[in-house]
Amino acid sequence: MNRIPALLCCLALVFTNGACAQSADDTHLINQALAAAPDEMKEGARVLAYDDQGMYRVIREGENELTCVADNHLQEGFEVVCYHRDLETYMARGRELRAQGMTGGESVTKRGEEIEAGELAFTEGPATLFIRYGEEAFYDEATGEVMNSNLRYVIYTPYATAATTGLPTSPSGPGAPWLMLPGDWRAHIMVTPPASNEN
């Protein structure tokens, strides 16, 4: 007479443990993605992750202007990024083109053509991309932190030049900001702090 309740209890434990495992996996993905975000923006950021087919999925909806993307476990190396909402259309189009088989470089060229033709929206003002990376970087599940990594900042300023920004077009010193691709639709301010590998 007690077998049915016992069986139901076992099934409940199985399903509960499965849900917990999935939740734990997503928690780790969220932790690693948010490692690229400024502290004050982490709580409300939207988070994307790669599935086993290399496709994106939303694992947390956002409440602010930032979207963060977990590391692609199908590729070598470690890199997580966060970007401003004004870059979403551009980033989403890139994901779509890569899903169709384009390389990263090919997708940039294609999107540039679409932007110049007025077919794809791109930010009109400053919009920041945060990148946490490192040759020895990895995510430590025990601590929930990304280790041996550094940050790089990319601030898109379309068609900006040295004259309009007052910035040099090559680094003037360690960590100093400079303007890359001046005059281009992809013109952006680069800030690469010296490697510290502190976290």
Buried (B, 14 or more C-beta within 10 A) or exposed (E): EEEEEEEEEEEEEEEEEEEEEEEEEBBBBBBBBBBBBEEEBBEBBBBBBBEEEEEBEEBBEBEBBBBBBBBBEEEEEBBBBBBBBBBBBBBBBBBEBBEEEBEEEEBBEBBBEBBEEEEBBBBEEBBBBBBBBBEEBBBEEEEEBBBBBBBBBBBBBBEBBEEEBEBBBEBEEEEBBBBBBBBEBBBBBBBBEEEEEEB
